[in-house]
């Protein structure tokens, strides 16, 4: 009898970095699909654990490694969640903990999204991880989305890096966000406002319900102060899960915070409360060192003596930006360089920024999602009083024109736009050029 030898799996070659990224970005054709099933399946098939991913430790059958026992801090909210994540990461590193930080979106390079001990994931690790995942999911239906694959890549990288603390920022919402497939040691909710209404709901209570979906049975919850509708939803969610709940009132004033604005002092108080709730040991001197050395671009970032870059992309963030501008510049008004994504509240953002603007430059930016300068101009014209504006072919043209004017310059309206400007100023390829073949 002829015995057929078992078929050997031939390893597929490692994709080059740009080709791996091109495959990842091609997944954007699947859109945004909220749900945990694909992420849970991915983590199980990759045999990776972080904290206690739901279902994946049992599925892998492997003993937990160091990263499987890492403390996991999960952060949701509308505004401030990225800053809170960066603060927690900086404080933990100052204390000597080895950290994994997962945030979105990126500004200039995809690698910003995944960091270990402050260092971006390497191009090789991105290529290696994405090659593995691409081969794994080739015939999956439904196919994992861009964010599901990116989340799995981050968890894989962290699980192999022997981290002590993982800080995970939700992408959109919380309840059905891919990051919610990972078990956390504390659930953190920053300020909730209106954004992504098409996915999360049209009322503050509906949006808060999605954000509060990161609350897990018995796991402590730390929340920024919220408007009454959102606060009630969080209280109800915590009570149903029998999760200890703390609302953080006031601001941190123990030492300087390297990020500008009173709202960042409030974010710092939330970050510190989250560390305490997760039982991560940090002392006051460490907190001071961590908060003084946060590296978090495009959050009232002073590029030079007269140029500020800020990624405010909804009315609440724009109002906080305007308040911070007044504290720094007083009555001096800005030459506003503005670009906003088309699915955002254009009028709300413009109305919030108008009081601090002398004039507006509206560049055509390299994003298919951007509102056209002509569309923004229609909004600017209807403000009371209307602002003078100019449309420019590119962001570089807008910056050159702004520098020819005497006012300080404020570049804002979108994190995507902030990233394009930062890439130009640094002389680096922009995010949309990174995976160009």
C-alpha positions in Angstrom: 0.0 0.0 0.0 1.3 3.4 -1.0 1.5 5.8 1.9 1.0 9.4 1.0 3.4 11.5 3.1 1.8 14.4 5.0 1.7 17.7 3.1 4.4 20.1 4.3 3.4 23.7 4.7 5.7 25.8 2.6 6.4 29.1 4.5 5.4 32.1 2.4 8.0 34.7 2.0 8.1 37.8 4.3 6.3 40.7 2.6 8.4 43.9 2.3 7.3 46.6 4.7 5.6 48.8 2.0 3.9 45.8 0.5 2.6 44.6 3.9 1.2 48.1 4.6 -0.4 48.2 1.1 -2.2 45.0 1.9 -3.3 46.4 5.3 -4.6 49.6 3.8 -6.5 47.6 1.1 -8.6 46.2 3.9 -10.2 49.6 4.3 -12.5 48.5 1.4 -14.3 46.4 4.1 -15.1 49.6 5.9 -15.7 49.9 9.7 -17.4 46.8 11.2 -18.0 47.0 14.9 -17.9 43.7 16.7 -15.6 41.5 18.7 -15.8 38.1 16.9 -13.1 38.6 14.3 -10.7 40.0 16.9 -11.3 37.2 19.3 -10.8 34.6 16.5 -7.6 36.3 15.4 -6.1 36.4 18.9 -7.0 32.7 19.4 -5.5 31.6 16.0 -2.3 33.7 16.6 -2.0 32.0 20.1 -1.3 35.4 21.7 -2.4 36.7 25.1 -2.4 40.0 26.8 -4.0 40.3 30.1 -6.7 37.6 29.6 -8.1 38.0 26.0 -11.6 36.6 26.1 -11.4 33.1 24.9 -7.9 33.1 23.5 -6.0 31.8 26.6 -8.3 28.8 26.7 -8.0 28.3 23.0 -4.2 28.5 22.9 -3.7 26.0 25.6 -0.3 27.7 26.3 0.9 28.7 29.7 0.8 32.5 30.3 4.0 34.4 29.6 5.0 37.7 31.1 2.9 39.8 28.8 -0.1 37.6 29.4 0.1 38.8 33.0 0.6 42.5 32.1 -1.7 45.1 33.6 -4.0 46.3 30.9 -5.5 49.8 30.9 -8.3 50.3 28.4 -9.3 53.9 27.5 -12.4 55.1 25.7 -14.0 58.5 25.3 -14.5 61.3 22.7 -11.8 63.8 23.6 -8.6 63.3 25.5 -8.3 59.5 25.4 -5.0 59.6 23.4 -3.5 62.2 25.7 -4.5 60.1 28.8 -2.9 57.0 27.2 0.3 59.0 26.5 0.4 60.3 30.1 -0.1 56.8 31.5 2.6 55.4 29.3 5.1 58.2 30.2 4.5 57.9 33.9 4.9 54.1 33.8 8.1 54.3 31.8 9.5 56.9 34.3 8.8 54.4 37.1 10.8 51.7 35.1 7.9 49.6 33.9 8.1 48.2 30.4 5.1 49.5 28.5 3.1 48.7 25.4 1.1 51.6 23.9 -1.6 51.2 21.2 -3.2 54.4 19.8 -4.9 55.7 16.7 -4.9 57.3 14.3 -1.2 57.9 13.4 0.1 61.2 12.2 3.1 60.5 9.9 3.9 56.8 10.0 1.7 53.8 10.8 4.4 52.6 13.2 3.3 55.4 15.7 0.3 53.3 16.6 2.3 50.5 18.3 5.1 51.3 20.7 7.0 49.4 23.3 8.8 51.5 25.9 8.3 54.6 23.8 9.9 53.0 20.7 7.8 52.6 17.6 7.4 49.1 16.2 10.1 48.3 13.6 9.4 48.0 9.9 10.5 44.4 10.1 8.1 43.6 13.0 5.2 45.2 11.0 6.1 43.2 7.9 6.5 40.0 9.9 3.3 40.4 11.8 1.2 41.4 8.8 2.6 38.6 6.7 1.6 36.1 9.4 -1.9 37.6 9.7 -2.5 37.9 5.9 -1.7 34.2 5.5 -3.9 33.3 8.4 -7.0 35.2 7.2 -6.8 34.8 3.5 -10.0 32.7 3.3 -11.9 34.2 6.2 -15.5 35.4 5.7 -16.1 37.9 7.0 -12.6 39.2 6.4 -11.0 41.1 9.2 -11.0 44.9 8.8 -8.0 47.3 8.9 -8.5 48.1 12.6 -9.1 44.5 13.6 -5.9 43.4 12.0 -4.0 46.4 13.5 -5.3 45.5 16.9 -4.2 41.9 16.5 -0.8 43.1 15.3 -0.4 45.2 18.4 -1.4 42.4 20.8 1.0 40.0 19.0 3.8 42.5 19.2 3.1 43.2 22.9 2.7 39.5 23.8 6.3 38.9 22.5 7.8 41.9 24.1 7.5 41.0 27.8 5.7 44.2 28.8 4.5 45.0 32.3 1.7 47.4 31.3 -0.4 47.7 28.2 -2.3 50.8 27.4 -5.0 50.4 24.8 -7.0 53.2 23.2 -10.3 52.4 21.5 -10.7 53.2 17.9 -14.4 54.0 17.7 -16.9 53.7 20.6 -16.0 50.9 23.0 -18.6 48.2 23.3 -18.0 46.7 19.9 -14.5 48.1 19.3 -11.8 45.5 18.5 -9.8 46.5 21.6 -12.7 45.4 23.8 -11.8 41.8 23.1 -8.9 42.1 25.6 -9.6 41.8 29.3 -8.5 44.9 31.2 -7.6 45.8 34.7 -9.2 49.2 34.6 -11.7 50.8 32.2 -11.1 54.5 31.7 -13.6 56.9 30.1 -12.5 60.4 29.1 -14.8 63.2 28.3 -17.8 62.1 26.1 -19.2 64.4 23.4 -20.6 64.2 19.9 -18.5 62.5 17.2 -19.0 59.5 14.9 -22.8 59.9 15.4 -23.4 57.8 12.3 -22.0 54.8 14.1 -22.6 55.5 17.8 -25.9 57.3 18.0 -27.3 60.8 17.8 -27.8 61.5 21.5 -25.2 61.9 24.2 -26.8 59.0 26.1 -26.5 56.7 23.1 -22.9 57.6 22.5 -22.1 57.2 26.2 -23.7 53.7 26.1 -21.2 52.7 23.4 -18.3 54.2 25.3 -19.4 52.6 28.6 -19.4 49.2 26.8 -15.8 48.8 27.9 -17.0 48.4 31.5 -16.5 44.8 32.5 -17.8 42.8 35.5 -15.9 43.6 38.7 -13.3 45.7 36.9 -12.7 49.3 38.3 -14.0 52.2 36.2 -12.3 55.6 36.2 -14.2 58.4 34.4 -13.6 62.1 33.7 -16.4 64.3 34.8 -19.3 64.0 32.3 -22.5 65.8 31.3 -25.5 64.5 33.3 -26.9 62.3 30.4 -23.5 60.6 30.0 -22.8 60.3 33.7 -26.1 58.5 34.3 -25.3 55.9 31.6 -21.9 55.3 33.1 -23.3 54.9 36.6 -25.9 52.4 35.3 -23.3 50.4 33.4 -21.0 50.2 36.3 -23.8 49.2 38.7 -25.0 46.4 36.3 -21.4 45.1 36.2 -20.8 45.6 39.9 -17.7 47.5 38.9 -16.2 50.1 41.3 -16.7 53.5 39.8 -14.8 56.8 40.4 -15.5 60.1 38.7 -12.4 62.3 38.8 -13.1 65.8 39.8 -10.6 68.7 39.5 -7.2 68.8 37.9 -3.7 67.7 38.6 -1.6 70.7 39.9 1.3 68.9 41.6 3.8 69.7 38.9 4.0 71.0 35.3 2.4 69.0 32.5 4.2 69.2 29.2 0.9 69.3 27.2 -0.7 72.8 27.2 -4.2 73.6 28.4 -6.3 73.2 31.5 -8.0 70.2 30.0 -4.6 68.4 30.0 -4.4 68.9 33.7 -7.8 67.3 34.0 -6.6 64.5 31.7 -3.6 64.1 34.0 -5.8 63.6 37.0 -7.7 60.9 35.1 -4.5 59.2 34.1 -3.2 59.1 37.7 -6.5 57.8 39.0 -6.4 55.0 36.4 -2.9 53.9 37.5 -4.1 53.8 41.2 -7.2 51.8 40.2 -5.0 49.3 38.2 -2.8 48.9 41.3 0.3 50.1 39.4 2.8 51.4 41.9 4.0 54.9 41.0 5.3 57.6 43.4 4.8 61.4 43.2 8.2 62.1 41.9 7.7 59.6 39.1 4.4 61.2 38.2 6.1 64.5 38.0 8.8 63.2 35.7 6.4 61.4 33.5 4.0 64.3 33.0 7.0 66.6 32.3 8.3 64.5 29.4 5.2 63.4 27.4 5.8 63.1 23.7 2.4 63.6 22.1 2.5 65.7 18.9 -0.4 67.7 17.4 -1.9 68.6 20.8 -1.3 72.3 21.0 2.2 71.5 19.7 4.5 74.5 19.4 6.4 73.9 16.2 8.2 77.2 16.4 7.7 80.6 18.1 4.5 81.4 16.1 3.1 78.1 14.8 0.8 75.9 16.7 -0.4 72.5 15.4 -3.5 70.8 17.0 -5.6 67.9 15.8 -9.0 69.2 17.2 -11.6 67.5 15.0 -14.9 68.1 16.7 -16.7 71.1 18.3 -15.8 70.2 21.9 -12.1 69.8 21.1 -12.2 73.0 19.1 -13.6 74.9 22.0 -10.9 73.6 24.3 -8.3 74.6 21.7 -9.7 78.1 21.6 -9.6 78.4 25.4 -6.0 77.2 25.4 -5.1 79.7 22.6 -6.5 82.6 24.7 -4.5 81.5 27.8 -1.3 81.4 25.7 -1.8 84.3 23.2 -4.4 86.5 25.0 -6.3 88.7 22.6 -3.9 88.0 19.7 -5.7 86.3 16.9 -4.5 83.6 14.6 -4.1 83.1 11.0 -6.1 79.9 10.9 -5.0 77.1 8.5 -8.0 74.8 8.5 -8.8 71.4 7.0 -11.6 69.1 8.3 -12.8 65.7 7.3 -16.2 65.7 5.5 -18.0 63.5 8.1 -17.3 66.0 10.9 -19.4 68.9 12.2 -17.9 71.6 10.0 -20.1 74.4 11.3 -19.6 73.5 14.9 -15.8 73.4 14.5 -15.7 76.7 12.6 -18.0 78.5 15.1 -15.7 77.4 18.0 -12.6 78.6 16.3 -13.9 81.8 14.7 -13.5 84.0 17.8 -9.7 83.4 17.9 -9.2 83.8 14.1 -8.1 86.9 12.2 -8.4 85.1 8.8 -8.6 81.6 7.4 -6.5 79.7 4.9 -8.2 76.6 3.4 -5.8 74.3 1.7 -6.7 71.3 -0.5 -5.2 68.4 1.4 -4.3 64.9 0.2 -7.1 62.9 1.8 -10.1 61.5 0.1 -12.1 62.0 3.3 -11.4 65.7 3.5 -14.2 68.3 3.1 -13.3 70.4 0.0 -12.0 73.9 0.7 -15.0 75.2 -1.2 -17.4 73.5 1.2 -15.5 74.9 4.2 -15.6 78.3 2.6 -19.4 78.2 2.4 -19.5 77.7 6.2 -16.9 80.4 6.9 -18.9 82.9 4.8 -22.0 82.4 6.9 -20.4 83.0 10.3 -21.3 86.1 12.2 -19.2 88.1 11.5 -17.9 86.3 8.5 -14.1 85.6 8.3 -12.0 86.5 5.3 -10.6 83.4 3.7 -8.3 82.2 0.9 -8.2 78.8 -0.8 -4.8 77.4 -1.5 -3.7 74.4 -3.7 -1.7 72.6 -0.9 -0.9 72.7 2.8 2.6 73.9 2.0 1.1 76.9 0.1 -1.1 77.7 3.0 1.8 77.7 5.4 3.9 79.9 3.2 1.1 82.4 2.9 0.5 82.3 6.7 4.1 83.0 7.4 3.9 86.2 5.3 1.2 87.5 7.7 2.0 89.0 11.1 -0.3 86.9 13.2 0.6 83.6 15.0 -0.4 80.6 13.0 -2.9 77.8 14.1 -3.0 74.6 12.0 -6.0 72.5 13.0 -9.2 70.7 12.1 -8.0 67.1 11.8 -5.4 64.8 13.1 -4.9 63.6 9.5 -4.2 67.2 8.4 -1.9 67.7 11.3 0.0 64.7 10.2 0.3 66.0 6.7 1.6 69.3 7.9 4.1 67.7 10.4 5.4 65.4 7.6 5.9 68.5 5.4 7.7 70.4 8.2 9.9 67.5 9.0 10.7 66.8 5.4 9.4 63.2 5.7 6.9 61.2 3.6 3.3 61.7 4.7 1.2 58.8 5.9 -0.5 58.4 2.6 2.9 58.0 0.9 4.2 55.4 3.3 2.9 52.4 1.5 3.3 53.7 -2.1 4.9 51.1 -4.3 
